Amino acid sequence: MTSGWGTPMLAEPPLLSVRGLTRIHGPGCPRCLDSTGDAAGRNDCPHCRSVVAIAGVDFDLWPGEILGIIGESGSGKSTVVRLLHLDDRPTQGSIRLRGGDGGCLELTELDGAARRRLRDTRLGIVYQSPHLGLNFAISAGGNIAERLLTAGERRFAAMRERALALLARTEIPRSRLDHRPAQFSGGMQQRLQIARALAPGPELLLLDEVTTGLDVSVQARILDLIMELQHELGVAMVAVTHDLGVARLLAQRTIVMRCGRIVEHGLTDQILEDPQHPYTQQLVMSAL
């Protein structure tokens, strides 16, 4: 059972609640929000030249759900990911993450040390470029161990066991444990990124254009792996993509963004089969 735009009506509260999320690059002015966005067709303020990367973004994410965010370059979707991963701070808005005790943590209020701790233990991210998500100076096993170290693990045997298990699960031969990422193919580098991101057992995994630039057959293997892991581990995911096929395959619900604003949201199949907003209609038509 779902609510108005496809939100699951579950007994449990959402894992993540985002309200009014806004990020303005520049000094900002009182006219920024009214002078930018979908209606204006721009995200740079003509009055103060600030860039409104996103404004008024609202959504919920439930445990075990994959939420898609689609839009063209500059739509603001990657800004949402950076804010969720605590790589940047919003100009205004709220990001609340539910804990195991049922309480909620306001991520925008955390200090630097608390942000790093949360990022190291409860969040994971897989980037479009493996160079952003992997340490190319150390081995595949070292990449996983490095992530475990930041999460607080100190036992060598436990780290090695975890590394071997994750490599096996992401279809990387254990014989490649001591090989560096530069010796891997593009698809294997992405699988290693996924293994590294999952190492501490995060509750939320962020996927930022993870299949862009890969061959079609490699894309299919990566997407199959993501769906299998989501089913097995129950980890919630936010998948940012400009590829409607990726959104259709991965996401139960999808947000469509343009000029930093959400212009349409709902069940993925409904959005892609019967888009209501002219921009979404254009995206769907261009993919046919």
N, C-alpha and C positions, 0 to 999 in steps of 0.2 A: 504494500500500500504506500502511496506517495502523496505528498502535498502538492501545492500549486505548480511548482516548477520542477517536480521530480525529486524532491527531497524525501528520503526514506522516513516514514513515520515509525520510528523505532522506539522501544521502551527505554533504551539507553540514550544518554545525551551524546552529542557529537564529540569526536576527538578534538577537532579543531574548529574554532569559530572566529571568523574574520569580519570585522565591522568597520565601515568607513575608512578603509585603508587608502591613504593618500601619500604620494611622494612627489615633492616639487623640487627641482634642481634650479637653484638661483634664489634671489632675494624674495620673490613672490610679491604679490600685491592683492588688494581686495577684489580685483577684477579677473584674476587668473582663472578661477574655476568657471566663471560665466563666459569667458572668452575662448575656452578650449573645449575639446571633447568631440563627440560624434556629430552633433549639430553644426559645430563650427568647422569640422573637418580638419582640425589641427590640434597639436598638443603643445605648441609654443605660444606663450602669451604675447599678443601684439603690443601690450602696454609696457611690460617690464622685461620682456624677452626671457623670462623664466620658462623652463620646460616642465609641464605637468605630466610626469611619467605615468602615473595612475591617479585616479581620484574616486572616492566613494565606493571602493570595491568591497562587496559583501558576499560571503558564502560560508557554508558549513561543510565539514568533511567527517564522515562516520568511520569508525574502526572497520578495517578490511575493505574499504571502498577505494576505487580509482576515480578521481575527478579529472576531466580533461579541461585544458585551457587552450583555445585556438585563436589565431589571429595572425595578421601579416606582421612583418618586421616593423618595429616601432609601436606596436599596439599596446605594449605594457606588460605582456605576459611574462617575460623574463624578469622584469622588475618585481613582480609578485613573488617569483621564486627566490630572488635575492633577499627580499624582506622576510619571507618565511624561514629562510636558512640563517637569518640573523647576520647576513653579510652587510646589511645596510639598515638604517633606522628610518621609519616612516616620518613624514612631516606631521601627520596626525592619523588617528585610527587605533584599532585594537586588534591584537592577535592573542587569542586565549587557547591554551593547550591543556586538555584534561589529563590529570595524573591518575595513577593506579588507585589512589585513595578516593577518587571521585572529585577531588578539588581541582580548581582551574588555576593555571599560572598565566599571568599577563606578561607576554614575552617582550612587549615594548618597554616595560619598566625595569628589565634586568640590567645589572651593571655588566662590565666587560667580562669579569671572571665567570659570572653565572651564565652569560651568553655562550662562552666557550665550552663550559661544562655541559650545557644542554645540547649544543651542537655535536659534541663528542659522544654523547650517550644516547640521545633520544631522536636525533635527526640524521638522515643520510641523504646524499645528493649524488646524482650521476649527470655529468655534463655532456654537451655535444662534443667538446674537444677533450680527449683523454688527458691531454697535457694539463688541464685544469684540475682533474680529479685524481691523477696518479703522480707518484714521485718516480720520475724516470731514472733517478740516480741509484735506486735500490731494486732488489728483486721483487718478483710477484709475491712471494711469501712475506718479504719485508714490508710491502705495501699494506698487507692485511695486518701484520704484527704492529706496524706503526699506528694504525687506527685503533687497535686494541690497547696499545700502550696509552694513548691519549684518553681512552675510556677508563683506565685504571687497572688493567690487567698487568701482572708482573711475572707470571709463571711461564717460563719458556715452553714447557711441554704443552701447556694448555693453548698457548698461542699457535704453536706448530700444528696441533691437532685441529684447531679451529680453521687455520689456513688451508690445510689439506681437505677438510670437509667442504669448505666454501669453493675451493678450486674444482673439486669433483662435481659439486652441485651446479656450477656455472660452466661445466663442460670444458674445463682446462685440465689437461693431463697432469698428474702429480709430478711427472718428470720435468715439468716446466716451473716447478716451485722456485728454483734458484735462478731462473732466467729473468732478465730485465724487460720492462714493458716495450722498449724499443725493438726487441726481438720478436714481438708478437704482431699478428695481423691486426687490422683495424677492428674487426669484429671481436677478436680475442681481447683486445685492449678494453673494449666496452664491457665485455663480460667480466674482466678483472676489476673494472670500476664498480660494477654491480656487487661483486664479491667484497670489495673493500668497504663499500657503503653499508653493506648488511652486517659487517663483522660484529659490531657491538649489540646487534639486535634492536635496531631503532623502531620506534612506533610509526614514524612518518618518513617516507622515502619520496624525494623530489626528483623528477625526471625532466631534464631540460634539453629537448630536441635530441634525444639519445640515438635516433636512427638516421639523422640527417647526414648525408654524405656517404652512407654505406650502400653497397650493392643490394639489390632487391632480395636476393636469397639470404644475405647476411642479416638484413633488416628483419626478415621473417623469423629467423632463429632467435634474434634478440627479443622480439616481441613475444614469441612463444615462451621463452625463458621467463620474462617478466610476469606473464599471466600464470605460469606454473608456480613461481615463487609467491605471488600474491595469494594464490589459492592455498598453498601449503603453509605459509607463515602468517597469513592474515594481516600483513602490514598494509596500512593505508598509504595511498600514493596520490600525488598531484603530478599529472603528466602534461607538460607544456609542449605543444607541437603546432606546426603550420600545415601538417599533413592530415587531411580529414580521414584518410584511411586508417591512420594510427589511432586517432581519436575514436573512430567507430569500433576498432578491434579491442582497445584497452578500457575505455571509460564507460561507466554506467551513466554518468551525468557529465555535461559539458557546459563550459562558460565560453562565450564568444566575446572577444575584446576588440575595440577599435579606438584609436586615439586616447588610450588610457582609461576608457570606460567600458563597463560591461553593457553590451547592447542586446544580448539574448542569452538565456540560460534555460536548461531543462534536461530531460532525458536525451541522451545522445542520438538515439534512433529518430526521435521526434524532430530534433533540430535539423538533422541531416536529410530527412525525408520530407519534412514540411517546414522549411525555414520561414520565419515570419518577418525578420528584419531585412531590409534591402541589402545590407552589407553581407549578412549570412547567405542570402540568396545568391549574391555574386560569388562568394567563396564556393558554394556548392556547384554552381554552374561552371565555374572555371575548372573544377576538378572532374567534370564529366568528359 
